[in-house]
Amino acid sequence: MNILCNLCPRNCLVNRNKKLGYCNAPNKIKISLASLHHWEEPCISMNNGSGTIFFTHCNLKCVYCQNSKISTDGVGKEISISKFADICLSLQAKGAHNINLVTPTMYAPLIIKGIKLAKSKGLIIPIIYNTSSYENIDTIKKLKGIIDIYLADFKYFDNDYAVKYSAAPNYKEVTKLAIDEMYKQVGKNVFDEEGLMIRGIIVRHLILPDLYDDAKKIIEYLYETYNDNIYLSIMNQYTPINYNPKFPSLNNKIPEQEYNNIINFACDLGIKKAFIQEKGTCSLSFIPDFNTDNI
């Protein structure tokens, strides 16, 4: 762990041995759940599920976060690097198709050590870095050779929305640079003979209420920049958790017609490699039950 933390664009420069920064993450790995997850993109979850490890705390803290129990409230358990490696190996033994590191930014140096240790003990399945993309380039560069698949968000194109909902005034610029570095590392997507993704990048966009034009700008940018060399995942699963009087639009689900319009927009651009979602994804049942019983 760096003495003065600059792992993400917040650049708190705090000594995490003595003080917490914006994310509130400690100087040890802290996780809230490790399990087989069946609701990622089909090429990630496949039949057995993705070996997801949810990390506690977050450097973005969106006001609409569905996982606020861990991102803001801090539910989780601190573990050693050795324990982290053992959890990776345990998920592999249970049949996980990959190790899926969810919101890992705050622990990147510790994760690198843990993955190396796990590989020395027999970990062979792909490693996924599942991120908001609010990343410093230097942090992503250190992951070269460690990460096989980047599962990256692109949340906002207009930084006014990034400020409003995530207090991240430079989100668009940071995300563009981060995704570009990810693509440089892993290149075009590679799948095995059964359709399991073993290398590459999927960029997700969760459509938010009333941000439909912003969604189209993100889709257009990604296609113009990467064409069909990456996969997009266009998501309609936004689920209001609690009534929010400060942001009334966030109390609504995404109308089916608006989602269809965005999918049609993507098709008209010529996009061929994208995941879309069916009805019924806007449900609390898709939010994990975070607990530390199995850690």
C-alpha positions, 0 to 999 in steps of 0.5 A: 500500500502506498504511504500516501494514497493516490490510487484513484482520482480523488488523490486524498494523499492520506496515510491509510495506516493512520487515517481514512480518505474519501473512500473510508477504505482501511489499509487491509483488504476488506470484503463483504461477500465471496460467492458464485454469481449467476447474473453477470453477462452470459459470457462471464457467468456461463453455467457455473457462475462468476467467482465474485468478491465484493470489496467494501467501500467505494471511491465514487459513492453514487447517490443511487448506489444499490450496494450502499450497504457495503459502499457507504455503510462499510459492511464487511470483514478485513482479511489478510492477503493470504486469506484473499488468495485462499478465497480465490482458490476456494471459488475456483474449486467450487467451479467458478469460471473466473475471479470477479473483483467488484469495486477493487480500486481501493485495494489494488496493490494488495489485490495484486499481491494476493492474485500472485500468491493465489497463482503460485498455489494453482489459480488458473481461471481468468481475473476480472477487474469490475470497476466504475472506471473512476481510476488513475492511469498509474493504478491501471498500468500496475494491473498489466499482466494480472487482469485478463478481463476488464468489466468497466462502467461508463456512467456519465458523458456530461460531467454535470451529471457526474458532479450531481450524482457522484461528486466526480467533476472529471469523470468523463475524462478520467474514464476515457483514459482508463478504458483506453489503457484497459483496451491497450492491455487486453485488446480484442475480446477472446472466447474459448470454444464454449463461449466463455470470455477469457480475455478482453473488455466489456464496457457497461452503461447503466441507464439512469432516469432522464439521462437518455441522451447522455446514454446515447452519447456514451454509446456513440463515443465507445463505438466510434472509438473502439468499433466492435473490438469491445463489447458494450453492455446496455443495462436497464436494471436501475432500481430505486431503493429508497425514495429520494426527495433531493433527486426526484427523477431517481425514484423512477424506473426506466420506461420500456420505450426509452430503453428500446429507443436507446437499443434502436439507436445502437443498432442504427449506429451499426453496433453488433457486439452488445449485451442488452437486458430483458424485462424484469431486471429492475428488482431488488432480488438481483441485489446480493445479500451481503454478509460475511458468514462465508468469509 
